[in-house]
């Protein structure tokens, strides 16, 4: 599929006499896509039941007549004030019991049935009007599910919904009314005998906040599963309506390191996964890198964070289809610090997305707004419509695309499994300050990238590992037996742990003790978390940081501490268990040792490689030119080679 560029535009925010000239400039730049509509509910429906489509009709026509394709967003992320007045209890409630107010965006609770009906109504009206419009070539549902910590809500609507959800999870064998549920089964599964927490009915079960001390982890984990399912159902309701009126593909724009809902399950109802990439904005508060690394990459972004999400959302998208719906073009307004990208970085970020299989990269936004919350957020144009720095870099990419190959994905040599349910389990019980499943998986991903390896991310439902030389499954707290057997029988080398299989489906420590690997006597006998200043040095270099397990049994030892304790051992013919959270040196050493046949090639600091079906890409994230394999790769530069 041909690589294309696009932009996010808000015609309702600009005088109508600017639309035609804006559209012409977009077309002259070579853009294909223009996303509109996702924040315009009030303009579409000024008062309940009275629609004003005329302005949107004209905007879509102006863009279409210029040869541009429209991505039309449903506006449900920004319900207008009259909707809130009609449903005052639709607002989400935070964990401290505070109602989140009107005045910005994402001000709704996914569990509120009245708001869901309002969403169905506006989406149905939009779909009927624009579903067959020739200029509307794609749709986007809502905007950035989970942004601003909006998945978990502790409202009355959420409590009622949670109780109903639990009844379905623990159905009664015989029930006169069909939906009573089996409260005794829930009590047993959760271990509610502890601290005298047994419930007599589902109506007694509250939400896991405002308790005196920590809540039962099984309760908290169940609430997170419920909350994710609410997002899945909310999205599915919109998709069902759109499917009835359009054949155009449907996308949602996910975020970076937002893991409170299962993107794979949301994506199952969509055609395209997209995400909003803000490399500099995410550097400070989402990457988790040390301060020195953040300083070194302050104007480039982390060398692996964007790539990780590119690979993740390629896995989420149907048949691997994915886009960047919002690409940072300059300083943003919302991060702790908001520097300008190094010259060339917007081009690099764009090409990196294409190298990982993106069909489209859309810049956010066309023109910087001189008003409201995002007036400090750069666009391709300044507020006075003069070209900003990124405009030229977008044009440079457009010129380069003229002779570029089409998107061509090839299976990577390494597979990395990512499980949202495991992320929730770690969040419920991290066992140490700052420890997270995302952080662990990302560390393993970064180690692969430092070895010049391309990676495919797989969902937890994957059972076919044919064609991979190495499969990584770190930290998957609950591992179904069929997954264990599939990995045990894979022809690839497999590296597990830590905390692999550490809990059953109801958050209990299983017996036999984890990892309970088929045909192996490896047993985790004790676990401990480590202070940041007490790493465990490994024989041969590197260290275990944050978390370590004491293991018994097992086969050959692959990594030991300097004191001789086993850290990584064989627990199968091609399966290894890593019983600790290693640093980069430890992870790189383990991968090189276990998967000796992989084409590992240690990268200079800041240099990354990505292979496609017909091209080889090199990306220099450093602030200095890099000499590698006889070629100079300039700072913030991209080198493409045919394969």
N, C-alpha and C positions, 0 to 999 in steps of 0.2 A: 504494500500500500504506500502511496506517495506521502512523503512528509510535508506537513503544512504548518503555517503560522496563523495565529489569530490574536484577538484582543478583547478585553472586557470593556463594555461601553454602557452608558446610562443616559439614553436620549432624554428621559424625563428631567435630568439635571441640567440640561443645556437649552438655550433658546432654539426653537425649531428652525430658525434661519441658518443655524450652524450645521444642521444634520447633513445636508447634501455635500458641503465642502469637506466635512469630516469623512464621510463615506468615500469620497473621491480620493482623499489622501491615504486612507486605509488601502484602497485598491491599488493606488500607485506604489505603495510600499510593497505590495505583493501579498497582503494578508488574504486569507481565505475565510476565516471564521470570525464572527462577532457575537459575543455572549451578551444578552440583555434580559431584563425583566425580573430578575430574582429578588429585587428589593422594591418593587413598584406596586404592591397590592393596593395601597391607598389611592394611587392614580387610576388603577383599573376599576376599583369599586369604592368610590368616595363615601358612599353610605350603603348600608346593607341592601342588597338586591338591586342597586342602581349602578349599572356598569357604564364605563366610559372607555370604549375600545378605539375610538377614532384616532387618538394620538398614537396608539401602538400600531394600528393599521398603517398609518402614514410612515412611522419609523421603520417598520419592517419592509415596507415598499421601497423607501429611499435606499436602504441598505441593499436590498435585493436587486434593485435596478442598477446599482453600482457593481454588480457581479459578486457580492459578498453573500456568504451563507450564515444564517442566524441560528445560534443556540439559544433557545428560549427557556428561561428558568421559571419554575413555579415559585410564587412569592411567599411561601409559607414560613420562611425564616423571620419575616418581619410583619406580623399581624398588626394592622392599624389600631388606633386607640379605640375605635368603636367596637372592635371585636373583643378587646379586653374589658370594656365596659359591659358588654353583653355577658361575658364569662369571666367574672373577676377571680374565680378560683382556678383559672387555667394557668396561672403563673406558677413556675416551679418554686420549690422551697429548698434551701440549701441545707447542708448537714447540721448547721447550728440552729435550724428552725426558722430562719429568716426568709420571708417571701421575697423573691427576686422581682424587682419592679419594672414598670414600663419606662421607656426612654432611650433604648438602644436597639438591640436585636436579639434574636433567639430567646425571646421572653415567652416561652410556653413549656408546659410539661407534656412529655410524650404520652402520658397515661390518661390525659383528659379527653374523655369521649366527645364532649361538646365541641372542643377545638378540632378534633379529628374530623367531625362532620363539617365544620366550616372549611377545613382544608379540602375535603372532598368536593365541596360545592364550587370553590374558586378554581380548582384544578379542572373540574368537569367543564366549567364555562370556558376556560382557556382552551382546553383540548377540542371542544366542539368548534370553536372559532378558528383555531390555527392548526389543528391537526393535519389538515390537507393543504395548508398554505405552501406553495412551491418554494418559498424562500426560507421556510423554517425547516432546516435540515437535521437538527438534533434537539434534544430536550435535556434539561438538567432538573432533577428533583431537589427542591429546597436549597440549602446552602450550608456546607460545612457542618454536618451533624457532629455534635460533640464539642464544637468550639466553645470556649468560655466556660468549660466544665458544666455542660448542660445535659448530660445523659442521666446522671443520678439526681433524681428529684425525690424529696421526702414529703410530698403533698398528700392530702387526703385521697386524691385520685390515685396516686401511686400506691398508697397503702391498700386500698380496695382492690386495685388491679393485681398487686402482689399476692394477696390472699387468694384470689381466683386462680392465679397462675400456679400457686402451690397446690391447690386442690387438684389441678390437672397433673401435676408432677407426682402426686401421691393419691391416685384414684382408689376409691373403696371397691372391694371385690363385689359387694352387693350394696346397692344404694337405692332407696325408694325414689328419690328425686333425681338421681343420676349424676349429681355433682357435689356430693357431700365431702368426698375425699376421706382419706384414712389418716387421721391425726396421730394415731399410735405409730403408724409406719414412719411418719415424719419425725416424731420424738425419738424413735430408735435410730433412724439414719443420722440425725443431727447429734446424738448423744446428749439429749436434753436432761437426762438424769443428773448430769453435772450441774451443780449449783441450783438444783431444784427448779429447773426451767421447763418441765413438762407442761404442754398446753392441753387444754380440754377441748378446744375447738379452733378452727382456723381464724375465727373472728378475733381471737386473743393475740394473734401474731402481729406485732407492730413492725415498724421499719428499724433497721439497725443503726440508729443514730440517737444521740442524747442519752445513752446509757451511762451509768455511773463509772464503769470501767469498760474494758473491751467487750464487745459483743461476741457471741458464739461465732467462730470463723465460718462454720457451715451456713449459718444464717446470712452472714455478710456475703459470702460467695454466691448463695442462691439469689440474693437481691441483685447482685451484679449480673447474673445470668438473666434474670427477669428484665432488668433495665435494658440490656442489649436486645432482648426479644421485642421490647416495645419499639425500639428504633427500627428493627427489621419490619415489624408490622406497619408502622407509620409510613415507611418508604414503600412497602408493597401496596398499600392502599392507593397511593398516587400512581404507581406504575400500572396497576390494573385499569385505572381510568384512562390513562394515556394510551395504553395498548388498544383500547377499543376505538380510538379515533385517529391514530397515526401509525405509520410504518417506520417512521424515523427512529434512529437509535436513541436510547435513553441512558444518561450518565448521572452520576453524583460526584461532587468534588469533595474528596476526603482531605484530611489534614496530616501534618507531620507529627508523629508520636502522639496521636490521639487513639487510645486503645480501649476506651470504655465500652465499645460495642464491637460486635463481630463483623468486620468488613467483608469477610467471605460470604456470610449469610445475606447481608444487604446486597452484595454484588451478584448473588445468584439470580436476582430478579431484574438486573440491569444488563445493558449491552456493553457499556464502556465504563471502566473505572478511571476516574481522573483524580488528581490531587493538586493542592495549592502549595507551590514550592517557594519558600522564602529563606534561602540559605543563610543570609545575614541575620534575619529576624529570629530564626530558630537557634542560632549558634549559642546564644547566651543561656537560654532557659530550657532547651529541649535536648541538646546533644549530650550534655553531661561530661564534656571534656574538661581536663584541667585548665587552670587559668592561663598557663603558658601557651597551651595549644590554642585557646580562644584568642589570645593576643596575636599569635602567628597567623591565624586565618581570619582575623577580624573583618577583612575586606574581600575575602574569597568564599567564606563558608567552610564547614567541615568537609574534608575530602571524600567522606563516605556516607554522610547522612542523606544527601539527595539520592545517591545511587541506591542505597538500601530501599528507600521508598519507591523508586522507579521499579525495582525488582519485585517489591511487595505488591504494588498495584497492578503490575503485569500479571501476577498470579490471581489477583482479585477479579480482573476484567474477564469477561466471557471470551474464550478463545484467545486470551492474551491481549485483548484490545484495551489500550489505556492512553490517556492524554495528560498533559499539564493544562489545567484549566486556568490557573493563575501563576504566572512566573514573575518573580520579583524583578523590576527593571531598574531600581535605584534605591535610595534610602526609604525605609518604611517609617511608620509613625508609632508603632506599638511595642517595640522591643525595649529592653533596658537601655541599650545604646543603638544608635541608628546611623552607622557610617555609610559612605558611598562605596559601591563595589569598585574594585580595581578595574581600570580600563581593560576591556576584553572579557570580563567575567560573565556578562549577560550572554555573550556569544558562547562562551564555554558551557554555561549551564544549559543553554538551548541544545547544543550539540550532544552534550552528555545525555540528555533526555532521549534524543533521537537514537543514540547508540544503544540505549537500553530498550528500544522498541516503541517509543512514543509515536503515535500517528500525528499528533498535533501539539504544538506549544503555543499557548495563548498568554499574552502579557497582561498584567494587571497594573495599570489600567491605561486607557487611551490618553486621557488628559487629567492632570492633577487637579483635584477639586480645591477651590479657594474657600470652601466653607465646610462646616460640620466636623465630624469626628476624624476623618481621614485627610484633612487638608495638608498634613505634613507628609503624606504618602506620595512618592514620585510616580509619574506615569511616563508614557512615551513622549508626551507633550508637557510643557510647563503650563501653568494656569493661563498664561497669555498666548497659548497655542504655538509658541516657538518650540522647535524640536529639542527634546532633552537628550542626554548622552546615549540612552539606550535606543533611541530611534535609529541612530546610525548603525549600531551593532545588529539590530533586527534586520536592517537593510543589507548588511554584510552577509548575514546568514541566508537571507532570501536569495542573494546572488549566488552563494555557494550551493544552494539546493538545486540550482539549475542543472548541474552535472553530477548530482549525488545519486547514489543507488536508492532504490525503494527500501522501505523497512523490511528487514530480513532477519528473523530471529533464528538462532541455532541453540540447541540444548547445551547448557554450560556443563563443565566437568564436575561441578560441586552443586549439591542440593542442600538447602538449609530450611528446616521446618519451622514455621511460625504459628503459634496457637494462642488466640486471644483469650481463651479460657485459662490458659496457664498464666497469662499476664495478670488476670484478675486474682488468681490464687496467690501469686507472689505479692500483689498489692494488699491482699487480706492478711498475709502472714510473711512479710519480708524477712523476718528473723534478724535483721540488722539494718541500721540506719543507711539509707541511700541505696539499698539493694533492690533491683527490679528485674523482672524477666526481660523486658525490652533491652535494658542495659546489657544483660548477659548475652542475648542473641546478637545485639549490635557489635559487641566486642568480638564475637566469633566471625561475624561478617567482615569486620575491619581487618582481622588477621588474614582472611582469604584475599582481600584486596591488596594487602601489603605484599602478598606473594604473587601478585599479578594474575589472580584467578578470577574468572567470571563466575557468577553465582546465580542459580535459580532458586527462588523462594517457593516453598510448597505449603499448601494448607494441611492441617492436621488430619484431614480425611484421605490424604495420599497413601496409597498402598503399593503403587508400581514405581520402582526405582531403577528400572532398566535404563542403561545408557549412562548412568552416573558413576564416576570413579570414587566419589566420597559423598556421604550423607551425614549431615550434622544435625543432632537433635538435642540441644542443650536445654535443661531446665523445664522440660515438659512434665509438670507435676502429676497429671493423671494420664497414664498411657494405657489405652485399651489393649487387651490381650492380642487382638488381631493385628494391631500395629506392631507390637513386639515381635510377633511371629513373622510379619512381612519384612521387618528390618533384619531379623535374624537370618532370614533366607535370601536376603539381597546379595547380589554379586558385588556390590560396592563395599568399600570400607565404610564402617559406621562408627561415629564417635558420639557417645551419650554424655549426659550429666552436666553439672551436678543437679540434684533434686529430681532426677528422672524417676517417674513412677512413685514419687514420695507420698502421694495421697490417692485414695480411691475417689469415685465419682461424687461421694458425699462428704469429702474433706476429712476422712479418717486415715490414720496411718495404717497401711495394709500389713497383714501378716500372711505369708512370709514377708520379712522386711524388704524394703526397696534395695536395689531396683527390681528384684525378683525376675531376673532375666532367664529365659528358657535355656535349660541345660547348663546353667552357671551357678556357682555357689558364692558369687560376689555378694556381700551383704554390707549395707551401711549401718554400722553399729552405733555411731554417735555423730552429731552434727554440731558445728559451732560457727558463729560469725566472729569476724576479726575486726579489731579497731583499724582505722586507716594507717596508723603508725606501727602496726605489728604484723607486717606481711611475713609469710613463710617462704624462705628462699628455697629454690629448687636446685638440685644437683645438675650442673650443666648450664645454669643460667635461668633467669626469670624467677617469678614468684607467684604464690597464691595470695590473693587479696580478697578481703570481704567475707568469704565464706569457704569453709573446708569441711570435708567429711572424713571420718575414720572408717576405713573399710577392712573387711576380713575376707579371707578366701581368695578365690580368683586365680588367674593364670599368670602369665608373664607380666612383670612390672615394666611400664614404659617410662613413667616419670616418677622420681622420688624427691622427697625433701632432702635438704642437706643432712638432716638427722636420720635419714633412712626410711621414713614412713612412705608407704606407697601412695601416690597421688593419681596416677593413671595406670590402669591395668587392663589386660585382655580378659573379656568375659565371654568370648565366642571366637569362632574361626576368623571372622572379619569384623568383630564388634569390640570396641574399646570403651571403657568407662572412665571419665575424668571426674574425680571426686573433689573438685574445688573450682573456684572462680580464678582463672589464671590471668596474668597480665599479657600484654601483646607478645612479649618474648616467649612466654610459656605456650600460648596458643599456636604461634608460628612454628615453634619447635615440635609440638605434638603433631601438627598437620604434616610437616615435612617428614616426620618419623613414620607415621602410620600410613600415609598415602604417598609412598616413595615414587610411584609411577606418575604422579601428577606433574604437569609442566610448571612447577613452581619456579618463580623468578623474583627474588627480593627486589622491591621497588625503592628507589631513592625517596627521601622524605618529600611528600607532596605530590608524587607522580602516581597516577593510576591508569590502569589498562582495562579496556572492554572489547570483547570480540563479538561480532555479529556474523551472520551467514556469509557476508561477502566483504566485510571491512574489519580493520583493526584500528582501534582508537587509543590515543594517548592523551591524557589530560594533566596539565601541570597546574596544580592548586597552589604552588608555592609562589613567593614573591620574587624568586630568582630564576633565571634560565637554568635548564637542566640538560646536561650532556648524557645521552643514554643510547647505547647501541649505535654509536656513530652518528647520531642525529641530535641537533639542538632543538629542544622543545621550549619555546619562550614562556616566560611567566604569564600566567592566565591564558595560556595558549592551548591549542588543539592541533594534533597531528592525526591525519587519516591516511591509512594505507589499504590498498586492495589486498584481499587474502587469496 
